[in-house]
């Protein structure tokens, strides 16, 4: 798993992404949102590369034979 970036690098990345998205984060909430962003980023790193895209179907559904859906 790649190493977590420094807090300064993470904050700069977060600010860049928010600016690109046109989102203004209030200063009173920035620290909490930045901590959430860091946690989310580390969770994504745990999942990334775990499975190949071919290992999971794009969708799963089951239809029983002989049933129809009727509009009501």
N, C-alpha and C positions, 0 to 999 in steps of 0.2 A: 504494500500500500504506500502511495506517495506520502512524503512528510507533509504535515500541516504547515502552511505558510506562516510567516511571522505575523503578529497582530497588525503591524503597520502595512504589510503587503495585503493582508486580508481586508483591512479597512479601505485601502486604495481601490482594490478590486470591487468591493461593495459599492463604493461611491461612483465608480465608473459605470457599473451596471445600472444603478439607480438613475444616474444622469442620462444614460442611453435610453432608458425606459420612460424618461420624463417624470419620474417620481420624486417628490420632495419629502424627505423624512424629517419630521420635527426634531429639533435638537434634544428635546426631553425624552424622546423615544429611541434615539439612535443607538445608545449603548445596548439596550435590550434587543433591538432588531438585529444589530450586528452580532450579538451572541447567538441568536437564533440562526442567523445566516452561517456562522461558523459551524454550528452543530449540524445543520442541514448539509453543508458541504462535506463534512466528515462522514455522514451517513451515506451520501451518494458515493463517496470513495469506497465504502465497504461493499456496495452493491455493484459498482462498475466492474465489468470484466468477469463477473462471477459465472455467467452463463453466456453462451453464444446466442445470437438472435434466432438461430434456427432451432434452438432447444425449447422454445416456448411458442405456442401457437399465437397468431395475432388476435384470434377470437375463439371463443368456445361457446357453442350453443347446442341444444338438443331439441329436436322436434319429434313428437310421437307420431307414428304413421297413422294416417286416416283422420287426423284432426284438422280442423280448419279454424281460422280466426274470422269471426264475424264482427262487422262494424256495428256499434250500437248507437 
